[in-house]
Every structure is written in structure tokens, then in C-alpha cells.
Amino acid sequence: MSLATRCGQCGTVFRVVEDQLKVSEGWVRCGRCEAVFNALESLFDLDQEAPPPWPGAAEEQAPQVPTAAPPAVPAWAGEPPRSAAVSPLEPPPFAPSDMPDDGLPASARLDHRPLLHEPDDDALHGDPRFEPTHVPQDDAYGELDEPPLPPRSAALPLRESRPDVPPAPPRPPASVPDPAPAMRAPAAAPAAAAASSPHFVRQADQAARWRRPGVRTALAVAAALLALLLAGQMAVRWRDTLAVRWPESAPMLRALCGMAGCAVEPLRRVDSLAVDSSGLVKLEGTGNHYQFSVALRNHDRVPVMVPALELTLTDAQGQVVSRKVMQAAEMGSTRSTLPAGAAMNLRGVLAAGDRKLSGYTVEIFYP
């Protein structure tokens, strides 16, 4: 079900999400005119229902009905009757030369004679009592004695006292938005509609996009590839431990190291090794030569690599005479690993020259 609503301000139809309407209590903001309105008032199903009619479009298309003008009332109808003691005022005479020349011909000028006949003196000084009499229609109104107006083409332009002002350029007619294109706007420009939609609508669209079957399949394949890559990295990182714990995996680990540029070696656990005994003895009849011997033991449950030895020789005052690093191969051993719980004895001959040795220190380490 795809819900939609119509903006009551501009008539734009856009989709909404039911969960987001519950959060915002039905209030949304139009992405076109930025008007805030209640979407529940015009909510409909976009797949099954037609959009509700927009009241604004009917108001714009309704023609204006002309109204009849009120009937004209003659000026004399509202005047009170004149008193007999008061004489009517007459305008002072004026000379025709005082009138400004309007530039019209004499035939186009109007005859300004009075429209109504002046009342007789007998009517003013008659019986004060009101006696209704029938006045003929022809006697109540005068006749207009006006020449016909000239045609519009023959009329002369009137002179104006204002200075000539150039006319303003015509403005382009204001474009009225068509409701039909407004309804097609979300389908024609989805990117623009998505950018102008509210934040909660964009979040709902993104969540729906991640739930598509194609997207989920691609994510599953990517997750499987990343899991294999992570397993390969872990196998390279702990290759020595895996080869010791599961010896059957050693060939596969060697093949993997051939591609990664590494090597499978015995475990290096110097904490599992200990020096059981050691000695430095001068050999008689060989000049100033000494024999050094050491016994190593592996206390771990798995085989470990045979370590190297650092031998420090000192004199009678405790001063360092010489420091030497010795490998197991230099001391007559061909083994590279020390089995679990096993011991190893190493011996080597040292030449001290003219220096006398009285002490030594031995340490084991992995280079």
C-alpha cells in the first residue's frame, strides 16, 4: 500500500509513510511551497484511489459572475421641496472666453441646457395643502438636445498638462501552475522530489531500499567474500600455531604463505624454555680455550623453536670482556625444534686469547 496526500496550499501530491505520520501526528511539510498541513485530512491510497479534488483549482477556474449595478437615482429625487420664500440660486454669468479651449470642434461639444423644466411660480405660491396630481411622464423630464458623439476614429486626443512619460514595458503574464504537471512532478523528477522531501520520509525510503531482494543478495555475497578474506588474514597471522595444533593443515598453510610471501615455522615461545644447567671450563693443553655447555628444557605441551644464546664473558673485576651470540647449529645441534617436555644439551669451544675469564652470563632469545 502506497499512501499519498495532497498539499492544500499548492495542490502537489506526494507519497508519505504511515509510521512517520504516527510519529509526527499527521503533520508534514510540503516540499514545493514549504507549507505545513495535516496529511491525514487528504490521505488516500495512491494504487487504488484517485487523488482528491483540489479546492484551489476550482476557485481559479470559476468565472467571475457580473453583478448588476444599482439603479441610478436622479439627483432631484432626493432634494426637499423648495420654500416659496427662498429663490433659487443661479450661477453668475460667465463669458465664453473664460473657458479653456479644449481643442474640440463646435459640433462635438455638448449642449449644457437644463435637463428638467423649472417649476412655475404658481406651483410655488399655490395652496400649501398637498394635492396629489398626475404629472405626465413627458412633462416630468426634459428632452436631451445633444448632438451624436463622433466615431472613435474621429475623436481628437485631449491635451494633458502632465509631462510625457514613456509607457512602462508590458509585464509577461503570470504563469498559473497546472495541477496536472504538479501531480506528475514526483514521477518526472524523483531526485528533486527526494531532495525536497522531509527527513523522516527520506529515512523510510532508504530503509526500504536496503530491504530489496537484489540489495540483500549483493550484501550476502559481499559478506561471504569479506568473511573469506578475514579467515585468510587470520590464517596467515597465526599460521605457526595452526600448523602445530592441526598438522594436517600445514600443506594448505604453506601454499597460502607461498602467495602471501611468508613461511610456516615452529612456535617461538621463549617463556616455555628454561636453562637447566650451564658451565664454562678451561681446556688444558689448548692454550687459552674454554668449553661452554648448556642444557635447555621445553616446559610447554607443544614443540617450540630452538632459541639462540647470548653469552657474556667477564674478568675477575666483573668487567665485560666479550659478548657473543651463539646459534644451536654452531654448538653441534641439527635440530630446529625442541619437543614438548624434552631437554637439549649444547656444547661449544671459545678462544679467549690473552685475556683471562672468570665469569659469564647466558640468556636465551629468538632473533
Secondary structure, DSSP 8 states (H G I E B T S, - for coil): --EEEE-TTT--EEEE-HHHHHHTTTEEE-TTT--EEEGGGG-EETTTS-----HHHHHHHS------------TTTTS----TTS---------GGGS---S--GGGS-----SS----HHHHSS-SS-------HHHHS----------GGG------SS----------------HHHHHHHHHH-HHHHHHHS-HHHHHHHHHHHHTSHHHHHHHHHHHHHHHHHHHHHHHHHTHHHHHHH-GGGHHHHHHHHHHHT-----B--GGGEEEEEEEEEE-TTSSSEEEEEEEEEE-SSS-EE--EEEEEEE-TTS-EEEEEEE-TGGGT---SEE-TT-EEEEEEEEE-TT----EEEEEEE--
